Amino acid sequence: MEKPFLRRLTKKIFIISNIVIGIFFLVGANVKYFDPDSWWFLSLFTLALPYLLLLLVLFILFWLLIKPFWSWISLLVIFISLHAVKNIFPLNFSAGFTLVKQKGNIRIMSWNVEQFDILHHKDHPEVKQEMFDLINKYDPDIACFQEAVAGEYKKGINYFPDIKNALHFSDYLYSYQLRDDYDRYHHFGILVFSKFPIIRKQTIVNNPNDYNSTFQFIDVLAGNDTLRIFNVHLQSLKFSKENLTYLDSGKIIDNSNITESKSIISKIKKGIIKRASQAFFIKDEMNHSPYPIIVCGDFNDVPVSYAYETIGAGLQNAFVKRGSGISRTFSSISPTLRIDNIFADKKFTISQFIRVKKLLSDHFPIIADMKLKPDHE
């Protein structure tokens, strides 16, 4: 007897839906192969990858219960895109994090400190000290900070000598551009501290000479080895309060909401293109390093994105190696925004990783322990 029309139609709809979601996932997982200047909109799929992956898994479960043959669609997509899957959701068992460093390990911290909470200093002056206490508690050998606001004027809230004294490092590099100063008493830039001797400090600025076109690296002596540490902060989306409110509500009510939606898309497009350009420039500098490298920073982009793949090519991501779950690093908009990263040369062994779940800025700090392999020469 012929199957009822409605049943056959429903089956076709599910099969087509599964295929479409699979195609979307494949595009997002392989966006590195598309020039962002021409194909920027394909990068939108990278933002949706965790949700698309969830749908693919649900389709597998659905088909196994209804018609196991069709589960091959999702299984094939996941198999082809296994690299992307591991970057989104690494298949590691959480091993915890030990505060005491193992012998031979180097501890690296990366944290967007959101101006050391200068905006809320009057209402919550204790937050900045809590940030310092957290840094000292985890005792990193290298700490890379983004959105660091500090200055040399005693009248300033974030007096830089006070910050240095509060933290236990021997040397630092603070990179900023005067035209981007936070106010008359404070600079706005990126900052790296080191407990190892720094033998070279380098601030690099690319056109158009704005804040996100500035990055830095230091060469440090760690025992008998020289390492190069990069600290980067890629182009932010520069969402306004109105943008964020719209994203939180997700409602289109009138023309003002439609205008808001267009503004968000425009900023996403600009961000994707600029981050790609910045990533190429940073990668070129990385490729000229004579030493093993570590890259820290706020990428303002999700795993498998064009910028992420460009900078991370040939390196290992500390979270992917030792992290677990989705482990968001940005506290707003979406629970899937892991936009802060620590990449390391493959000459390192990643020992452990942690995202510190304490919200003292709009980003969570990330920390990794690593050591050079004996045969790294």
Long-range contacts (C-beta under 8 A, 24 or more apart in sequence): 11-67, 14-59, 14-62, 14-70, 15-70, 15-73, 18-56, 18-59, 18-63, 18-70, 18-73, 18-74, 19-73, 21-52, 21-55, 21-56, 21-59, 22-56, 22-73, 22-74, 22-76, 22-77, 24-48, 24-52, 25-49, 25-52, 25-53, 25-56, 25-77, 25-81, 25-84, 26-77, 26-80, 26-81, 28-52, 28-84, 28-304, 29-81, 29-83, 29-84, 29-85, 29-304, 30-81, 30-84, 31-304, 31-305, 31-306, 31-309, 32-304, 32-306, 32-309, 32-310, 34-306, 36-272, 36-273, 36-276, 36-306, 37-273, 37-276, 40-269, 40-272, 40-273, 41-269, 43-272, 43-305, 43-306, 44-268, 46-301, 46-302, 46-303, 46-304, 46-305, 47-302, 47-334, 47-336, 49-84, 49-88, 49-302, 49-303, 49-304, 50-88, 50-89, 50-326, 50-336, 51-336, 53-78, 53-85, 53-88, 53-89, 83-304, 84-303, 84-304, 86-320, 87-303, 87-304, 87-308, 87-317, 87-320, 88-303, 88-304, 88-326, 89-325, 89-326, 90-319, 90-320, 90-321, 90-323, 90-324, 92-321, 92-322, 92-323, 92-324, 93-324, 94-324, 94-325, 95-322, 95-352, 96-352, 97-352, 97-353, 97-354, 97-367, 98-352, 99-137, 99-138, 99-139, 101-139, 101-369, 102-351, 102-369, 102-371, 104-371, 105-351, 105-369, 105-370, 105-371, 106-141, 106-142, 106-222, 106-227, 106-369, 106-370, 106-371, 107-138, 107-139, 107-140, 107-141, 107-142, 107-367, 107-368, 107-369, 108-140, 108-141, 108-142, 108-143, 108-144, 108-229, 108-294, 108-296, 108-318, 108-342, 108-344, 108-367, 108-368, 108-369, 108-370, 109-135, 109-138, 109-140, 109-142, 109-143, 109-144, 109-296, 109-365, 109-366, 109-367, 110-143, 110-144, 110-145, 110-146, 110-231, 110-296, 110-297, 110-298, 110-340, 110-341, 110-342, 110-365, 110-366, 110-367, 111-135, 111-143, 111-144, 111-145, 111-146, 111-340, 111-361, 111-363, 111-365, 111-366, 112-145, 112-146, 112-147, 112-233, 112-298, 112-340, 112-361, 112-362, 112-363, 113-145, 113-146, 113-147, 113-148, 113-361, 113-363, 114-147, 114-361, 114-362, 114-363, 115-147, 115-148, 115-149, 115-158, 115-182, 115-188, 116-148, 116-149, 116-150, 116-158, 116-163, 117-360, 117-361, 118-149, 118-157, 118-158, 118-182, 118-186, 121-157, 127-360, 128-158, 129-166, 130-360, 131-360, 131-361, 132-163, 132-166, 132-167, 134-356, 134-358, 134-360, 134-365, 135-167, 135-365, 136-166, 136-167, 136-168, 138-356, 138-365, 138-367, 139-168, 140-195, 140-367, 141-194, 141-195, 141-196, 141-222, 142-192, 142-193, 142-194, 142-195, 142-196, 142-220, 142-229, 142-294, 142-296, 143-167, 143-169, 143-192, 143-193, 144-190, 144-191, 144-192, 144-229, 144-231, 144-296, 144-297, 145-190, 145-191, 145-192, 145-193, 145-231, 146-190, 146-231, 146-232, 146-233, 146-297, 146-298, 147-188, 147-190, 147-233, 147-298, 147-361, 148-174, 148-188, 148-189, 148-190, 148-191, 149-182, 149-186, 149-187, 149-188, 150-174, 150-186, 150-187, 150-191, 151-182, 151-185, 151-186, 151-187, 153-184, 153-185, 153-186, 155-185, 156-185, 156-186, 157-185, 157-186, 158-186, 167-193, 168-195, 169-193, 169-194, 169-195, 170-194, 170-195, 170-196, 170-197, 171-196, 171-197, 171-198, 172-198, 173-198, 173-201, 173-202, 173-203, 173-216, 173-218, 175-203, 175-214, 175-215, 175-216, 175-231, 176-214, 177-205, 177-209, 177-210, 177-211, 177-214, 180-210, 180-211, 189-214, 190-214, 190-215, 190-216, 190-231, 190-232, 190-233, 191-231, 192-216, 192-218, 192-229, 192-231, 194-218, 194-220, 194-229, 196-220, 196-221, 196-222, 196-227, 197-221, 199-226, 204-285, 206-278, 206-281, 212-236, 212-274, 212-278, 213-278, 213-281, 215-278, 215-282, 215-285, 215-297, 217-285, 217-289, 219-291, 225-291, 225-292, 225-372, 225-376, 226-291, 227-291, 227-292, 227-293, 227-294, 228-289, 228-291, 228-292, 228-293, 228-294, 229-293, 229-294, 229-295, 229-296, 230-282, 230-285, 230-286, 230-293, 230-294, 230-295, 230-296, 230-297, 231-296, 231-297, 232-278, 232-282, 232-295, 232-296, 232-297, 232-298, 232-299, 232-311, 233-297, 233-298, 233-300, 234-274, 234-275, 234-278, 234-279, 234-297, 234-298, 234-299, 234-300, 234-301, 234-307, 235-270, 235-271, 235-274, 235-275, 235-278, 235-300, 236-271, 236-300, 237-267, 237-268, 237-271, 237-300, 238-267, 238-271, 239-264, 239-267, 243-267, 244-332, 244-333, 247-333, 248-333, 271-300, 271-301, 272-301, 272-305, 272-306, 275-299, 275-300, 275-301, 275-305, 275-306, 275-307, 276-306, 276-307, 276-310, 278-307, 279-306, 279-307, 279-310, 279-311, 280-310, 282-311, 283-310, 283-311, 283-313, 286-311, 292-344, 292-345, 292-347, 292-348, 292-372, 292-376, 293-344, 293-345, 294-342, 294-343, 294-344, 294-345, 294-348, 294-370, 295-341, 295-342, 295-343, 295-344, 296-341, 296-342, 296-343, 297-340, 297-341, 298-339, 298-340, 298-363, 299-339, 299-340, 299-341, 300-339, 301-339, 302-336, 302-337, 302-338, 302-339, 303-338, 308-341, 311-343, 312-341, 312-343, 314-346, 315-343, 315-344, 315-345, 315-346, 316-343, 316-344, 316-345, 316-346, 316-348, 316-350, 317-341, 317-342, 317-343, 318-342, 318-343, 318-344, 318-350, 318-353, 318-366, 318-368, 318-370, 319-353, 319-355, 319-366, 319-368, 321-350, 321-353, 322-350, 322-351, 322-352, 322-353, 322-368, 323-353, 323-355, 327-355, 328-355, 328-364, 329-355, 329-363, 329-364, 329-366, 330-362, 330-363, 330-364, 331-359, 331-362, 331-363, 331-364, 332-362, 340-364, 340-366, 341-366, 342-366, 342-368, 344-368, 344-370, 347-372, 347-373, 347-376, 348-372, 348-373, 348-376, 349-373
